[in-house]
Amino acid sequence: MANNATVKTVGTLITVDALAKSGGAMTGNITMSGSQTVDGRDLSADGTKLDGIESSATADQTAAEIRALVESATDSNVFTDADHTKLNGIETSATADQTKSDIDALNINADTVDSKHIVVLTQSAYNALSPDSNTIYFVT
């Protein structure tokens, strides 16, 4: 509610409407110049921030929406359902460094594959021998 205020100028007396010191209300746009603060808030910075928020923005995205956004990112390193399925197919405590005795315990002959002998050797050692068709050579 406005109060009448008297303002004295040189030789002229005018009356203007003024807001009450507390509880006053204004209507319409209020134009300010530069960076102005109200209650310690920078109106221009807050206004710019609010202008950047999409209309009807929401903070309640579903897990599926968030997951789709993350998975679409480059190098997101997301653990996918396919990764989970692959891991489920690996036995507990599986290892890629099984020894000959580990394999022998499974009744598999680690020295042969399809009845062929397995040999691991250097390139120079391979070059010095006559290859045998009953041997599989791994050159390191």
N, C-alpha and C positions, 0 to 999 in steps of 0.2 A: 504494500500500500504506500502511495506517495504522500509526502508531506510538502506543504508549501514552504519554500525557503526564500528569504529575502537576500538579494545580492545588491550591494551598493557599488555603483560606479561613479565616475566623475559627473556630478550634476544630474544623474538619472537614477531613478529607483525602479527596479524591475523585480518581478516575482517569477520564480521558476519552480517546476515540480522536481523534487529530489526524493531518492529512496530513503526509507527509514534506515537508521543505523543498524538495525537488525530485523530480519524477517522480511526485507523488501523483495519485490519480484519485478523482473524486467521481461518484456516480450520482444520478439523480433530478433534480427541479427545484431550482434555487437561486433563492431570492427575495431581491431587493435592493430597497432603498427609494431613491427619488429618482434622480438621474442618477449612475450608477456607471461607472467606467472599468476596463477590463482591458487591459493592454498599450497604454495610451493611447487605446483605442477607447471611445467613449461607447456603452454597451450599449443604452440606451433609444433613441437616435437611429438606430443601426444596425438595431435590431429593428423600428422603425417603417418604415424604408426597405425592409427585407426583406418586411415584411407587405404592402407596396404592389406587389410584383412578382407578376404572375399565375402561377398554377401551370403548370409546364412551359413557361415563357417561353423564347424562343430568340432568339439574335442572328443567325440565319442565314436571314433572310427573302430570298425570291427577288426578282429585279429586277422581275418582273411584279407581285408583291405590293406592293412599294414604290411602283411606278409607279401602281398602282390607288389607293393611299392618297393619293398626292400629287395625282393628277388629281381626286380627289373633294373636295379642299379648295377653299374659296372663294378666288377670285383667285390661283390657284396659278401662273399664267403658265407652264404647262407647254408645251413645244414638242411637239406631237402628230404622229402619222403623217399626219393630214390637213394640218397645216401644211407638213410636208415635201413631200407630194404637190403642194400648191399652189405651193410654191417651185420644185419641179422643172419646173413648167409655164411658168415665166417665163424668157425667153431671157437669156443672159449679157449683162451691161451694158445691160439694158433700162432705158428712162427714160420718165417720164411727161411730160417737157417737150421733146418733139421739136419742132423748128422747121418752118416751111413748107418750107424747102429740104431738111430731112431727109425729109419726107414726099414732096416732089416727086421726090427721088432714087429713091423706091419706085414712081414713076409713078402717084402718087395726087394729084389736084388738091385742094389744101387749101382752095381758095376755094369749092368746090362739093361738095354732097352730093346724090346722086340728081338731078343736073343743076340743082340750086337753088343760088343764090348765098348765101353766108354773110356776115352783117354783125353785128358786135359794137358796141353803142352804149349810151349812158346812157338812163335812163327818160325824161328830158326830151327828148332827141333823138328817141326813138321816138315820143313823144306828138306831136311836131311834124311827123311825116311821114305819108304815106298808105301803109299796108302793101301790099306787093306779094306776090301768091301764089307767085311764083317765087323768093322770098327767105326764108331762115331767119334770124330775128332772135334774137340773144342780148343780153338787156338786163342791164346790170351796175349 
